[in-house]
Amino acid sequence: MEDLKNILNESEEYYVEQRNFLMAQISLLPKGTIKKKQLKGNEYYYLQYRKGEKIIQDYIGKTIPKQLKTDLGHRKKLEDELKDVNRALKLLRSKNTDGMSFSKIVEKIFRKMTELGLWDSGVEIIGAWCFNIYQKYLPIKNYPLRTQDLDILVPYSYKGKNFDFTSYLKELGFEERFNPDSSTYYSAGSLKIEFLSPGKGKKKISPTIKELNLNPQYLYFVEMLLENSIEIKISPGIKANLPAPSSFLLHKLLIASLSSRKEKKEKDIKQAIHIGNYVIKDKEERGKLIASWGAISKSWKNKIIRSLSNSEDIIPSERNTILELKKYLN
């Protein structure tokens, strides 16, 4: 239980530091928007902003200083980032409708899945929780993520024990909700749990996995996450099944190339490179990486190579890791 709390607490500390840093940077930059006025055929520019209840317009001149435009643009980016940080903090501090913290909910779910042996049937934790568990138990450089959403990957041909997941989550205070494709997810306040399954060759309307009473969302590319897995002991009586870091690395680089993930591209690549630093140093994971790379299609390889090339601009501080990965992924 403490380890699950720590994962959340470490993320919260990171975001508090980020919030303070962003607020300090924003305070040093001009605020407002540039407005243009025409008087007697001449154009004049003003910087308009709110001060308390008043709208202030400061005269700029007949031209807009280049530095002012740069500073205003930079401030806008920082403010957008601050909004994301504040949203993450709100989620990290939230509880479900019964006042139960998310770490306690996750602890209950992981314990139940351990007791029933669901991990042994190939069910995996993926997404942000997977990444943060890696960081907690493997020597991986810290890169906190918002960890409220819990994504659970279920093999399409599930052959484990029967368990009514829907009823169990409702007992924990979650409500069943529907995605546009008729798959379901579960929410309690701002907390969200979603079940996913490999979507290659499956119908758009998601059929139920009857053994678990689930209507998962079917996605392409996630099948590679099920090829190799690792089991991590969270605490006494609780464990979790995760994709092997080498599989996680390849999957993140692959989906980072998709136009549908344009807004998440940077986050996907940063996670991949952080995991890659561990994979190339660990003999077993390095071997899995080489084997997996040899088995995937040429089109997938091209997408992964493209993402790896883009990563040098996104995370230049990890150039040595990127160059090392390119030796294995070519």
KOLBAKE-798186 format. One line per 10 residues: their letters; for each residue x negated, y, z negated of C-alpha. Coordinates in pm, 1 decimal, decimal comma. Layout:
<sites>
A) X Y Z ~ ...;
</sites>
This chain:
<sites>
MEDLKNILNE) 0,0 0,0 0,0 ~ -279,2 242,7 -94,3 ~ -448,8 191,8 241,0 ~ -129,6 282,7 424,1 ~ -95,6 594,5 209,9 ~ -457,3 682,2 277,9 ~ -404,9 663,6 654,5 ~ -128,2 921,2 623,1 ~ -311,3 1133,7 364,8 ~ -627,5 1154,9 576,9;
SEEYYVEQRN) -420,8 1266,6 875,6 ~ -245,9 1528,3 662,4 ~ -576,8 1666,8 534,3 ~ -702,8 1695,2 891,1 ~ -393,8 1882,7 1007,2 ~ -404,1 2120,2 707,3 ~ -762,9 2208,0 800,9 ~ -660,6 2251,6 1162,8 ~ -370,9 2476,7 1066,5 ~ -595,3 2701,3 855,4;
FLMAQISLLP) -855,9 2717,7 1132,2 ~ -598,1 2803,1 1398,8 ~ -430,6 3069,9 1185,3 ~ -767,9 3234,3 1122,3 ~ -850,9 3233,8 1494,7 ~ -509,3 3369,7 1590,5 ~ -538,0 3657,1 1341,5 ~ -847,3 3784,7 1524,7 ~ -673,2 3810,3 1862,0 ~ -432,2 4075,1 1997,9;
KGTIKKKQLK) -64,3 3978,3 1999,6 ~ 224,6 4067,6 2224,4 ~ 311,9 4068,9 2592,9 ~ 209,8 4308,2 2866,1 ~ 492,1 4524,9 3002,9 ~ 484,8 4739,8 3315,7 ~ 660,7 5073,7 3359,5 ~ 694,6 5287,9 3667,2 ~ 698,5 5664,8 3625,8 ~ 704,6 5901,0 3924,3;
GNEYYYLQYR) 572,9 5629,4 4152,8 ~ 286,3 5532,6 3922,4 ~ 249,4 5207,5 3726,5 ~ 157,4 5209,6 3359,5 ~ 96,6 4912,6 3130,3 ~ 189,8 4866,9 2764,8 ~ 126,8 4599,4 2505,7 ~ 459,9 4516,5 2342,1 ~ 485,9 4332,2 2009,9 ~ 703,9 4315,4 1701,6;
KGEKIIQDYI) 600,9 4473,1 1371,1 ~ 857,4 4388,0 1106,1 ~ 1193,8 4495,4 1247,9 ~ 1040,3 4733,9 1499,9 ~ 933,1 4674,9 1859,3 ~ 599,5 4849,7 1919,9 ~ 463,4 4945,0 2261,3 ~ 97,6 5046,3 2272,5 ~ -20,0 5220,3 2587,8 ~ -291,5 5024,9 2775,1;
GKTIPKQLKT) -345,0 5231,9 3087,4 ~ -298,2 5209,2 3463,0 ~ -484,1 4877,3 3478,1 ~ -490,5 4574,1 3251,2 ~ -830,5 4506,4 3092,4 ~ -954,6 4159,3 3189,6 ~ -1058,1 4082,8 2831,7 ~ -708,3 4163,4 2703,1 ~ -550,6 3915,6 2946,2 ~ -805,8 3653,2 2842,3;
DLGHRKKLED) -743,9 3712,0 2470,2 ~ -365,4 3700,0 2507,6 ~ -389,3 3377,1 2705,5 ~ -617,7 3225,7 2443,3 ~ -382,1 3331,8 2164,3 ~ -89,0 3163,4 2343,8 ~ -281,1 2835,5 2364,4 ~ -374,5 2854,6 1996,1 ~ -14,1 2931,1 1898,5 ~ 109,8 2632,0 2097,7;
ELKDVNRALK) -148,7 2414,3 1925,9 ~ -41,5 2553,9 1587,6 ~ 319,5 2455,4 1662,8 ~ 205,0 2098,9 1730,8 ~ 5,7 2093,2 1406,7 ~ 301,3 2222,3 1203,1 ~ 531,7 1962,7 1362,5 ~ 282,4 1689,7 1274,5 ~ 262,4 1809,9 911,4 ~ 640,6 1818,6 885,4;
LLRSKNTDGM) 664,1 1460,8 1005,4 ~ 381,1 1338,3 783,4 ~ 555,2 1481,3 476,8 ~ 905,1 1365,4 564,6 ~ 1100,4 1081,0 407,1 ~ 1391,5 872,2 522,2 ~ 1750,3 937,6 415,9 ~ 1698,0 743,4 91,8 ~ 1393,4 948,3 -2,8 ~ 1151,1 666,2 80,4;
SFSKIVEKIF) 809,5 772,2 213,7 ~ 701,0 639,7 550,4 ~ 399,4 461,2 398,9 ~ 638,5 268,3 172,4 ~ 862,2 180,5 468,4 ~ 566,9 59,7 676,2 ~ 439,8 -140,7 378,7 ~ 777,2 -316,6 352,0 ~ 790,8 -390,9 725,5 ~ 432,4 -519,6 742,7;
RKMTELGLWD) 486,0 -737,6 435,1 ~ 806,9 -886,0 577,0 ~ 640,0 -958,7 911,2 ~ 347,2 -1122,4 728,3 ~ 577,8 -1337,5 515,2 ~ 771,6 -1455,0 822,6 ~ 458,4 -1519,0 1029,3 ~ 572,4 -1284,8 1306,7 ~ 214,9 -1171,8 1370,7 ~ 125,7 -1530,8 1458,7;
SGVEIIGAWC) 376,4 -1522,6 1747,2 ~ 182,3 -1245,3 1918,9 ~ 372,5 -939,1 1791,5 ~ 135,6 -640,0 1770,5 ~ 121,3 -286,9 1633,6 ~ 22,9 -45,4 1911,1 ~ 16,3 333,3 1958,2 ~ -95,4 582,5 1694,4 ~ -62,6 343,0 1401,8 ~ -286,1 93,1 1580,6;
FNIYQKYLPI) -549,1 359,7 1642,5 ~ -545,2 479,2 1282,1 ~ -568,8 125,0 1144,6 ~ -873,0 73,7 1367,1 ~ -1030,5 381,5 1212,5 ~ -954,7 262,3 862,1 ~ -1107,2 -83,8 897,9 ~ -1359,6 -56,7 1182,7 ~ -1665,0 174,2 1215,2 ~ -1493,4 419,7 1448,9;
KNYPLRTQDL) -1543,9 796,3 1452,7 ~ -1258,1 985,3 1289,1 ~ -995,9 1135,1 1518,7 ~ -665,4 1168,3 1326,5 ~ -332,2 1137,0 1506,0 ~ 24,6 1200,0 1402,3 ~ 119,8 858,0 1265,7 ~ 493,2 881,0 1197,7 ~ 615,1 686,4 1503,1 ~ 563,7 312,9 1464,2;
DILVPYSYKG) 542,9 119,2 1792,8 ~ 576,5 -260,6 1780,4 ~ 492,9 -467,0 2088,8 ~ 678,0 -796,6 2129,5 ~ 581,5 -1059,0 2391,4 ~ 855,7 -1099,5 2650,6 ~ 853,9 -1476,3 2604,1 ~ 874,4 -1450,8 2224,8 ~ 853,3 -1794,0 2060,1 ~ 832,3 -1709,7 1691,5;
KNFDFTSYLK) 1075,6 -1736,8 1402,7 ~ 1423,2 -1589,4 1419,6 ~ 1465,2 -1261,7 1230,6 ~ 1742,1 -1003,0 1252,3 ~ 1521,2 -694,5 1280,6 ~ 1812,7 -460,7 1351,3 ~ 1996,2 -550,7 1029,3 ~ 1673,9 -533,2 827,4 ~ 1591,3 -181,0 949,0 ~ 1946,0 -67,1 879,9;
ELGFEERFNP) 1903,8 -191,7 522,3 ~ 1596,6 33,1 499,1 ~ 1808,7 333,5 598,6 ~ 1747,6 344,8 973,8 ~ 2012,1 410,7 1237,1 ~ 2013,7 230,1 1570,8 ~ 1993,2 469,0 1866,8 ~ 1981,5 421,3 2242,9 ~ 1738,1 526,0 2514,6 ~ 1867,8 612,7 2866,1;
DSSTYYSAGS) 1773,3 261,3 2987,1 ~ 1997,8 110,2 2713,1 ~ 1700,9 -6,8 2504,1 ~ 1719,5 82,8 2136,6 ~ 1503,6 253,2 1877,6 ~ 1553,3 317,0 1507,4 ~ 1540,2 649,4 1327,9 ~ 1574,6 779,2 975,0 ~ 1550,3 1157,7 962,8 ~ 1234,2 1234,5 1157,7;
LKIEFLSPGK) 1096,9 880,8 1129,0 ~ 1111,1 658,7 1436,2 ~ 1042,4 289,3 1500,5 ~ 1041,8 158,0 1856,3 ~ 1003,4 -192,4 1997,3 ~ 832,6 -241,4 2333,4 ~ 775,5 -536,9 2563,5 ~ 590,9 -598,0 2893,4 ~ 804,6 -470,0 3179,7 ~ 636,7 -620,4 3486,2;
GKKKISPTIK) 904,0 -780,7 3701,4 ~ 1182,2 -722,3 3446,9 ~ 1519,1 -560,3 3507,8 ~ 1564,4 -191,6 3433,0 ~ 1846,4 -270,4 3189,3 ~ 1670,0 -419,7 2890,2 ~ 1796,9 -763,0 2784,4 ~ 1801,0 -851,8 2417,7 ~ 1530,5 -1064,2 2256,8 ~ 1789,0 -1275,9 2078,1;
ELNLNPQYLY) 1549,7 -1432,2 1827,9 ~ 1480,8 -1088,1 1678,8 ~ 1811,8 -918,2 1767,6 ~ 1619,0 -646,4 1951,2 ~ 1672,6 -450,1 2270,7 ~ 1313,8 -339,4 2342,2 ~ 1201,9 -85,9 2595,8 ~ 1019,7 -258,8 2880,5 ~ 701,1 -90,2 2998,1 ~ 443,8 -157,4 3266,6;
FVEMLLENSI) 76,4 -214,7 3179,6 ~ 131,0 -312,1 2812,2 ~ 82,9 -680,9 2897,4 ~ -293,5 -622,8 2891,4 ~ -264,8 -535,4 2520,7 ~ -142,4 -888,8 2446,8 ~ -431,5 -1069,3 2617,3 ~ -672,0 -1036,2 2321,8 ~ -577,6 -945,4 1966,2 ~ -738,0 -905,4 1625,2;
EIKISPGIKA) -588,6 -955,2 1281,2 ~ -666,0 -708,9 1002,6 ~ -591,6 -760,2 633,7 ~ -430,2 -439,7 510,7 ~ -396,6 -538,2 143,4 ~ -317,0 -853,7 -57,9 ~ -23,4 -1026,9 110,6 ~ -11,6 -781,7 402,7 ~ -182,5 -807,7 738,3 ~ -132,9 -666,9 1087,4;
NLPAPSSFLL) -193,6 -792,8 1438,6 ~ -344,6 -540,3 1681,0 ~ -472,9 -542,6 2039,4 ~ -845,9 -606,7 2059,3 ~ -1022,7 -266,7 2075,3 ~ -1156,2 -355,7 2422,0 ~ -798,4 -408,4 2547,8 ~ -685,6 -84,4 2379,9 ~ -971,5 100,8 2551,9 ~ -883,1 -26,5 2900,5;
HKLLIASLSS) -510,9 34,6 2849,8 ~ -564,0 396,7 2740,9 ~ -788,7 470,9 3037,5 ~ -537,6 306,9 3270,6 ~ -229,3 496,6 3152,1 ~ -424,4 824,4 3131,7 ~ -433,1 816,7 3512,9 ~ -52,3 812,7 3544,8 ~ 128,2 1131,1 3645,7 ~ 404,4 1047,3 3396,4;
RKEKKEKDIK) 151,9 1087,0 3112,1 ~ 3,9 1416,7 3226,3 ~ 80,9 1586,5 2891,6 ~ -76,1 1296,2 2697,1 ~ -376,3 1246,5 2923,6 ~ -623,4 1428,0 2698,9 ~ -513,1 1238,6 2388,0 ~ -524,6 904,0 2572,3 ~ -877,8 965,2 2696,4 ~ -1007,6 1085,9 2359,4;
QAIHIGNYVI) -872,9 773,7 2190,0 ~ -1026,6 554,2 2459,8 ~ -1372,7 708,0 2428,6 ~ -1367,8 694,4 2047,7 ~ -1280,6 325,3 2066,5 ~ -1532,3 276,2 2348,0 ~ -1815,1 391,6 2122,9 ~ -1736,3 97,2 1894,2 ~ -1674,5 -153,8 2174,8 ~ -2012,2 -107,0 2343,8;
KDKEERGKLI) -2193,9 -151,8 2010,4 ~ -2001,9 -461,9 1899,7 ~ -2125,8 -774,4 2078,9 ~ -1793,6 -963,6 2061,2 ~ -1581,6 -671,0 2181,9 ~ -1834,1 -590,3 2453,0 ~ -1798,9 -946,5 2578,3 ~ -1418,3 -915,9 2579,3 ~ -1445,6 -590,5 2772,4 ~ -1659,6 -750,9 3044,3;
ASWGAISKSW) -1425,2 -1050,9 3071,0 ~ -1110,5 -835,5 3086,5 ~ -1264,6 -603,8 3344,3 ~ -1341,9 -895,3 3571,1 ~ -980,8 -1017,3 3555,2 ~ -784,4 -700,8 3636,1 ~ -678,0 -587,3 3982,1 ~ -874,8 -349,0 4203,3 ~ -599,6 -84,3 4188,4 ~ -609,5 -86,2 3808,9;
KNKIIRSLSN) -987,6 -65,5 3814,4 ~ -972,8 242,1 4038,1 ~ -733,0 415,0 3795,6 ~ -954,4 333,9 3498,0 ~ -1270,5 456,1 3674,7 ~ -1092,1 781,2 3765,3 ~ -995,1 840,7 3401,3 ~ -1347,2 761,6 3286,3 ~ -1486,7 1019,0 3529,8 ~ -1239,2 1280,2 3403,9;
SEDIIPSERN) -1339,2 1209,7 3045,1 ~ -1671,4 1391,7 3086,2 ~ -1482,1 1722,2 3111,3 ~ -1234,8 1637,8 2835,9 ~ -1479,9 1514,6 2573,4 ~ -1832,7 1624,0 2682,9 ~ -1977,8 1561,4 2335,4 ~ -1939,3 1187,0 2399,6 ~ -2126,0 1189,5 2731,4 ~ -2367,6 914,7 2620,9;
TILELKKYLN) -2078,3 683,0 2536,4 ~ -1909,5 760,9 2868,7 ~ -2227,9 688,3 3065,0 ~ -2271,3 361,5 2876,6 ~ -1912,9 257,7 2950,9 ~ -1966,5 331,7 3319,8 ~ -2237,6 63,4 3323,2 ~ -1979,5 -199,4 3232,6 ~ -1682,9 -54,0 3422,9 ~ -1801,9 -26,3 3781,6;
</sites>
